[in-house]
Amino acid sequence: MAQSSRMFDIIQMLRASRVPLTADAIAARLEVTKRTIYRDIAALQASRVPIEGAAGIGYMMRRGYDLPPLMFSHEEIEAIAVGLSLVARTGDNSLEAAGRSAAAKIGDVLPCDRTSIDAMPLYVSTWHAIPEASVDLNIIRRAIRDERKLSITYRDAVGSQTQRTIRPLALVYYVDGIHIAAYCELRNDFRHFRHNRFEGCRLMDETFCDGETLRKQWRESHILFDY
């Protein structure tokens, strides 16, 4: 999680709590270390966010503090509403949950004269032809972010099963499927794997440091949405 997103979450947690929250409690909810929370709170306090308390006691937000309103235009808010609704068509449950969370955060800080995300008179059909995932796509997104290799068991279109180590580079969403673009160490080349043909997927401890370079090569050698 980026520091800016984490700080936003800390502010939201403190605003919603009626009792002091310890760094341990905040760290557990955000899945980071207590030391990280200490640093983030110190940075927020230095930025004049009225957080009161101390290490070992707990932290509270001074009453009356609110985040400044997000200055989105009406068209920008409508674009966000449609985009978040389209996430539901991917069949990616964890991404859909993240979209709902994002909509709630945006709605919480919109100026009072703006229509909330949920109340927008813009509707998106939930129909899609994407097969049910056989792997948690959140694991793949995490592997892409952290540049960690994946050990996968994969069955191709003719039913052949292989065990591979891949460097995941991107997720490509279609109306009828989801592809994972990766550098396959078995083939020593780029490959695209359908999300519903995975029979096993394990996040490895081994990392790779050439993700951006590989992604650039992949984008230059493949026409997106044309395979």
C-alpha positions in Angstrom: 0.0 0.0 0.0 1.3 3.4 -0.9 2.1 5.8 1.9 -0.5 8.4 0.7 -3.3 5.7 0.7 -2.2 4.4 4.1 -2.3 7.9 5.6 -5.8 8.5 4.2 -6.9 5.2 5.8 -5.3 6.2 9.1 -7.2 9.5 9.1 -10.5 7.7 8.3 -9.9 5.2 11.0 -9.2 7.9 13.6 -12.2 10.0 12.5 -14.5 7.0 12.9 -13.2 5.8 16.3 -14.8 6.9 19.6 -11.8 5.6 21.6 -8.1 6.0 21.2 -6.5 3.6 18.7 -3.1 2.2 19.4 -0.4 1.9 16.8 -0.7 -1.9 17.2 -4.4 -1.8 16.3 -3.9 0.4 13.3 -0.9 -1.6 12.1 -2.9 -4.8 12.3 -5.8 -3.4 10.2 -3.5 -2.0 7.6 -1.1 -5.0 7.6 2.0 -3.0 8.2 4.5 -2.7 11.1 3.9 -0.6 14.1 7.0 1.5 13.3 5.5 2.3 9.9 2.4 3.7 11.7 4.5 5.8 14.1 6.3 7.3 11.1 3.0 8.0 9.2 1.3 9.6 12.2 4.4 11.8 12.9 4.2 12.9 9.2 0.5 13.7 9.5 1.1 15.7 12.7 3.9 17.6 11.0 1.4 18.4 8.2 -0.9 20.0 10.9 -3.5 17.1 10.9 -4.8 17.3 14.5 -4.0 13.9 15.8 -3.6 13.7 19.5 -2.0 11.0 21.6 1.3 9.3 22.0 3.1 5.9 21.5 1.9 3.4 24.0 -1.3 5.3 24.8 -3.2 5.6 21.6 -4.2 8.2 19.1 -7.4 10.2 18.5 -8.5 12.8 15.9 -9.5 16.1 17.4 -13.2 16.6 16.9 -14.4 18.8 14.0 -11.5 17.9 11.7 -12.5 17.0 8.2 -10.7 16.3 5.0 -10.8 19.0 2.4 -13.4 18.3 -0.3 -12.2 16.6 -3.5 -12.5 19.1 -6.3 -13.8 16.8 -9.0 -16.0 18.2 -11.8 -19.4 16.7 -12.4 -18.0 14.9 -15.5 -15.0 13.5 -13.5 -17.4 12.1 -10.9 -19.5 10.5 -13.6 -16.4 9.0 -15.2 -15.5 7.5 -11.8 -19.0 6.2 -11.2 -19.0 4.4 -14.6 -15.5 3.1 -14.2 -16.2 1.6 -10.7 -19.4 0.0 -12.0 -17.5 -1.6 -14.9 -15.2 -3.3 -12.4 -18.1 -5.6 -11.4 -18.1 -7.0 -15.0 -14.6 -8.4 -14.6 -15.7 -11.1 -12.1 -12.7 -10.2 -10.1 -14.2 -10.2 -6.6 -11.3 -8.7 -4.7 -11.1 -5.9 -7.2 -14.8 -5.3 -7.0 -14.6 -5.0 -3.2 -11.7 -2.5 -3.6 -13.9 -0.5 -5.9 -16.7 -0.3 -3.4 -14.2 0.8 -0.8 -12.9 3.5 -3.1 -16.4 4.7 -3.9 -17.1 5.0 -0.2 -14.0 7.0 0.5 -14.6 9.4 -2.4 -18.3 9.8 -1.4 -17.2 10.6 2.2 -15.2 13.6 1.1 -17.2 15.0 -1.8 -18.7 18.5 -1.3 -22.3 18.3 0.0 -23.6 19.8 -3.3 -22.3 16.9 -5.3 -24.4 13.7 -6.0 -22.9 10.7 -4.3 -21.3 7.9 -6.4 -24.1 5.5 -5.6 -26.9 8.0 -6.5 -25.5 8.7 -10.0 -28.2 8.2 -12.7 -25.6 6.2 -14.7 -26.0 2.4 -15.0 -23.8 -0.3 -16.3 -25.0 -3.8 -17.2 -23.5 -6.5 -15.1 -23.5 -9.0 -17.9 -20.2 -10.5 -19.0 -19.0 -13.8 -20.5 -15.9 -14.1 -18.2 -15.5 -17.7 -16.8 -15.2 -18.1 -13.1 -11.7 -17.6 -11.9 -9.7 -20.7 -10.8 -7.2 -18.6 -8.9 -7.4 -15.6 -6.6 -6.5 -12.7 -8.9 -5.5 -10.6 -5.8 -2.5 -12.9 -5.5 -1.5 -12.1 -9.1 -2.0 -8.4 -8.7 0.2 -8.5 -5.6 2.9 -10.4 -7.5 2.9 -7.8 -10.2 3.2 -4.9 -7.7 5.9 -6.6 -5.7 7.7 -8.1 -8.7 7.5 -11.6 -7.2 7.6 -14.8 -9.2 4.7 -17.2 -9.4 4.9 -20.9 -9.5 1.9 -22.1 -11.5 0.3 -25.3 -12.7 -1.4 -24.5 -16.0 -3.6 -26.5 -18.4 -3.6 -25.3 -22.0 -6.4 -25.3 -24.6 -5.7 -29.0 -25.6 -5.6 -30.2 -22.0 -1.8 -30.5 -21.5 -0.7 -29.6 -18.0 2.6 -27.9 -17.3 4.4 -26.6 -14.2 6.0 -23.2 -14.8 7.7 -20.3 -13.1 6.5 -16.9 -14.4 7.3 -13.3 -13.9 3.8 -11.7 -14.0 3.7 -8.4 -15.8 0.1 -7.3 -16.4 -3.6 -8.3 -16.2 -5.6 -7.8 -19.4 -9.4 -7.7 -19.0 -11.7 -8.7 -21.9 -15.5 -9.1 -22.1 -15.0 -12.8 -22.3 -11.9 -13.5 -20.2 -8.9 -12.3 -18.3 -5.3 -12.9 -19.4 -2.2 -12.8 -17.3 0.7 -11.4 -19.3 4.0 -12.8 -18.1 7.5 -13.8 -18.9 7.6 -17.6 -18.8 10.9 -19.0 -17.6 10.0 -22.4 -19.1 9.6 -20.9 -22.7 12.1 -18.0 -22.2 9.5 -15.7 -23.8 6.3 -13.8 -23.2 3.2 -15.8 -22.7 -0.5 -15.1 -21.9 -2.3 -17.3 -19.5 -6.1 -17.5 -19.1 -7.2 -17.0 -15.5 -9.6 -20.0 -15.6 -7.0 -22.5 -16.8 -4.8 -22.2 -13.7 -4.8 -25.4 -11.6 -2.4 -24.0 -9.0 -0.8 -20.7 -8.2 1.8 -20.0 -5.5 3.4 -16.7 -4.7 7.2 -17.3 -4.5 9.7 -15.6 -2.2 12.0 -15.1 -5.3 11.7 -11.6 -6.8 12.7 -10.1 -10.1 14.0 -6.6 -10.7 13.3 -6.2 -14.5 9.6 -5.8 -14.4 9.4 -2.4 -16.0 11.9 -3.4 -18.8 10.0 -6.6 -19.5 6.6 -4.8 -19.5 8.0 -2.3 -22.0 9.2 -5.1 -24.3 5.9 -6.9 -23.9 3.9 -3.8 -24.8 6.1 -3.1 -27.9 5.8 -6.7 -29.1 2.0 -7.2 -28.5 -1.0 -5.4 -29.7 -3.2 -5.1 -26.6 -6.8 -6.4 -26.9 -6.0 -8.0 -30.3 -5.2 -11.6 -29.2 
